[in-house]
Amino acid sequence: MSSAAAVAWQFAGRDPERREKVALRIIAFSFFALAAYVTVDSIRGLLGVEEAQHSPIGITLAAVSLAIMPVLSWVQRRAGRELGSASAVADSKQTLLCTYLSAVLLVGLLLNSLFGWSWADPIAALVIAAIAVREGINAWHGDTCCPSPATFGADRSDAHDCDCCD
């Protein structure tokens, strides 16, 4: 949510390019905050302080989120590339990270409901936290994937050396 607010703030000004570095820093902090929260919550789960409960509603919400978030991330990334905005592309990566968190949540809830494995979700979430830290570092440095504007009708195969834009 904070990354979307940062992008909205960036484009609300007269010169969005001047605000991009600050927006990227806000997005980086949101990745770091997300990683810290997920790490603390995972450790609490592993220590038995807060074990996952059986939740049919949670399973349904995680499944719906898992269906919607990748499409939203793709649309955000596409719009960010068309605008040439590194911060909008970074925001799309945070949405994609939320997709991964939804998948981890769904798998964790299912494993807990089916087999009583309350430890599965926290272990997987720690991996997601590490990815969030990496994406935060990338956003801090402005190393988002393919923020340059898309060229319509041109062969874009050599326009970038990453695979996240396709």
Residue pairs with C-beta under 8 A, 6 or more apart in sequence:
2 26
2 27
2 29
2 30
2 33
3 26
3 27
3 30
3 31
3 90
3 91
3 94
4 91
5 26
6 22
6 23
6 26
6 27
6 30
6 87
6 91
7 23
7 27
7 85
7 87
7 88
7 91
9 19
9 23
9 26
10 16
10 19
10 20
10 22
10 23
10 85
10 87
11 85
13 19
16 85
20 85
20 86
20 87
21 142
23 87
24 86
24 87
24 90
24 139
24 140
24 142
24 144
25 139
25 140
27 87
27 90
27 91
27 94
27 136
27 139
28 90
28 136
28 137
28 139
28 140
29 136
30 94
30 136
31 94
31 97
31 132
31 133
31 135
31 136
31 139
32 132
32 133
32 136
34 94
34 97
34 129
34 132
35 129
35 130
35 132
35 133
35 136
36 129
38 101
38 125
38 126
38 128
38 129
38 132
39 126
39 129
41 50
41 122
41 125
42 121
42 122
42 123
42 125
42 126
42 129
43 122
44 50
45 51
45 52
45 118
45 119
45 121
45 122
45 125
46 119
46 122
46 123
51 118
52 108
52 109
52 112
52 118
52 121
53 112
54 109
54 112
54 113
55 109
55 113
58 105
58 109
59 106
59 109
59 110
59 113
62 102
62 103
62 105
62 106
62 109
63 106
65 98
65 99
65 102
66 99
66 102
66 103
66 106
69 95
69 96
69 98
69 99
69 102
70 96
70 99
72 95
73 92
73 93
73 95
73 96
73 99
74 92
76 88
76 89
76 91
76 92
76 95
77 88
77 89
77 92
77 93
77 164
77 165
78 150
79 88
80 86
80 87
80 88
80 89
80 90
80 91
80 92
80 147
81 89
81 146
81 147
81 148
81 149
81 150
81 165
82 149
82 150
83 149
84 147
84 148
84 149
85 147
86 142
86 144
86 147
87 144
88 147
89 144
89 145
89 146
89 147
90 135
90 138
90 139
90 144
93 135
93 138
93 139
93 144
93 145
93 164
94 135
97 128
97 131
97 132
97 135
100 128
100 131
101 125
101 128
104 121
104 124
104 125
104 127
104 128
105 121
107 120
107 121
107 124
108 120
108 121
108 122
108 124
108 125
109 121
111 117
111 120
111 121
112 118
112 120
112 121
138 144
145 160
145 162
145 164
145 165
146 160
146 162
146 164
146 165
148 159
148 160
150 156
151 159
156 165
